[in-house]
């Protein structure tokens, strides 16, 4: 498990299917070189970004544990929150929760949908603090 930060990832909508409205994305997930990266599209430095993975196969649960933890994630910076094996992980339903802490946003727990083979590239939260219908988030006190 190598902590990885990069500045070159930026959310872009896929060409197909066409989207009638392209909204400004604050946080997103992007796939890059075998890893899943959390992209900070906000104007704020995030004090903490961490991820916790989980999964199951049939009726057996897999262990939950914090895998990645970052401090001071800058605007425009992307940090690795998960890595999947494109062959062996295809038999498992895998998911993750992302915990974010910032002075201006507060504390958030974001839950993208789990999927067979892992979580996919997607928008998480838009700049107006709404989410796509399949992503949930909660404020933590």
C-alpha positions as CSV (number, residue, x, y, z in Angstrom):
1,X,0.0,0.0,0.0
2,X,1.8,3.1,-1.3
3,X,0.4,6.5,-0.5
4,X,0.2,8.4,-3.8
5,X,-0.6,12.0,-4.6
6,X,-0.8,13.5,-8.1
7,X,-1.9,16.8,-9.6
8,X,-2.8,15.8,-13.2
9,X,-6.2,14.2,-12.7
10,X,-9.4,16.3,-13.3
11,X,-13.0,15.2,-13.6
12,X,-14.4,15.2,-17.1
13,X,-17.7,13.8,-18.3
14,X,-17.5,10.8,-20.7
15,X,-18.5,11.5,-24.3
16,X,-21.2,8.8,-24.2
17,X,-23.9,8.9,-23.0
18,X,-24.2,12.6,-23.6
19,X,-25.2,14.6,-20.6
20,X,-27.7,17.4,-21.2
21,X,-26.4,19.3,-18.1
22,X,-22.8,19.1,-17.0
23,X,-22.6,20.2,-13.4
24,X,-19.5,21.5,-11.6
25,X,-18.0,18.7,-9.6
26,X,-16.3,19.3,-6.2
27,X,-15.2,15.8,-5.4
28,X,-14.9,12.8,-7.7
29,X,-13.3,9.4,-8.1
30,X,-11.0,8.7,-11.1
31,X,-9.2,5.5,-12.2
32,X,-5.5,5.9,-12.9
33,X,-2.7,3.2,-13.3
34,X,-4.6,0.5,-11.4
35,X,-5.7,2.8,-8.5
36,X,-8.8,4.7,-7.6
37,X,-8.1,8.3,-6.8
38,X,-10.1,10.9,-4.9
39,X,-10.0,14.2,-6.8
40,X,-10.3,17.4,-4.7
41,X,-12.0,19.8,-7.1
42,X,-12.8,22.3,-4.4
43,X,-11.0,25.6,-3.6
44,X,-10.2,24.3,-0.1
45,X,-7.2,22.5,1.4
46,X,-8.7,19.3,3.0
47,X,-7.2,18.7,6.4
48,X,-7.8,14.9,6.3
49,X,-8.8,12.5,3.5
50,X,-9.0,8.8,4.5
51,X,-10.7,5.7,3.0
52,X,-12.0,2.5,4.6
53,X,-12.6,-0.5,2.3
54,X,-15.0,-3.4,2.7
55,X,-16.5,-6.2,0.6
56,X,-18.1,-9.5,0.5
57,X,-18.4,-12.7,-1.6
58,X,-21.6,-14.7,-1.3
59,X,-22.4,-14.5,2.4
60,X,-18.9,-14.0,3.8
61,X,-17.8,-10.5,4.7
62,X,-14.3,-9.3,4.2
63,X,-12.4,-7.3,6.8
64,X,-12.9,-3.5,7.1
65,X,-9.9,-1.4,7.6
66,X,-8.5,2.1,7.0
67,X,-6.1,1.7,4.1
68,X,-5.2,5.2,3.0
69,X,-4.9,8.4,5.1
70,X,-3.7,11.8,3.9
71,X,-3.3,15.2,5.5
72,X,-3.3,18.6,3.7
73,X,-4.8,17.6,0.4
74,X,-4.5,20.7,-1.8
75,X,-7.1,22.0,-4.4
76,X,-6.7,20.1,-7.6
77,X,-4.7,17.3,-6.0
78,X,-5.7,13.7,-6.3
79,X,-4.9,11.0,-3.7
80,X,-5.2,7.2,-4.0
81,X,-8.0,5.8,-1.9
82,X,-8.1,2.2,-3.2
83,X,-6.4,-0.2,-5.5
84,X,-8.0,-3.2,-7.2
85,X,-6.7,-6.2,-9.1
86,X,-8.5,-6.3,-12.5
87,X,-8.5,-10.2,-12.4
88,X,-8.8,-11.4,-8.8
89,X,-11.2,-8.7,-7.5
90,X,-13.8,-9.4,-10.2
91,X,-15.4,-12.1,-8.0
92,X,-16.0,-9.8,-5.0
93,X,-18.4,-7.0,-4.3
94,X,-16.1,-4.2,-3.0
95,X,-16.8,-0.8,-1.6
96,X,-15.3,2.0,0.3
97,X,-16.2,5.0,2.5
98,X,-14.3,8.2,2.2
99,X,-13.9,10.5,5.2
100,X,-13.1,14.2,4.6
101,X,-12.3,16.9,7.1
102,X,-11.9,20.6,6.3
103,X,-12.4,23.9,8.1
104,X,-14.9,25.2,5.6
105,X,-16.7,22.0,4.7
106,X,-16.6,20.3,8.0
107,X,-16.5,16.5,8.5
108,X,-18.1,14.4,5.8
109,X,-18.4,10.6,5.2
110,X,-19.0,9.8,1.5
111,X,-20.3,6.4,0.4
112,X,-20.2,5.6,-3.3
113,X,-22.1,2.5,-4.5
114,X,-20.3,-0.8,-4.1
115,X,-19.8,-2.9,-7.1
116,X,-18.5,-6.2,-8.4
117,X,-14.8,-5.7,-9.0
118,X,-14.7,-2.5,-7.0
119,X,-16.0,1.1,-7.0
120,X,-15.9,2.8,-10.4
121,X,-15.0,6.3,-11.7
122,X,-17.8,8.7,-10.8
123,X,-18.9,12.1,-9.5
124,X,-19.3,12.2,-5.7
125,X,-20.4,15.7,-4.7
126,X,-21.3,18.7,-6.8
127,X,-20.3,22.3,-5.9
128,X,-23.8,23.0,-4.6
129,X,-23.3,20.2,-2.0
130,X,-25.7,17.8,-3.8
131,X,-24.9,14.3,-4.9
132,X,-25.8,12.0,-7.8
133,X,-28.7,9.7,-6.8
134,X,-26.5,6.7,-6.2
135,X,-24.0,8.4,-3.8
136,X,-24.7,9.2,-0.2
137,X,-23.0,11.4,2.3
138,X,-23.5,12.5,5.9
139,X,-22.1,15.3,8.0
140,X,-20.4,14.1,11.1
141,X,-20.3,16.2,14.3
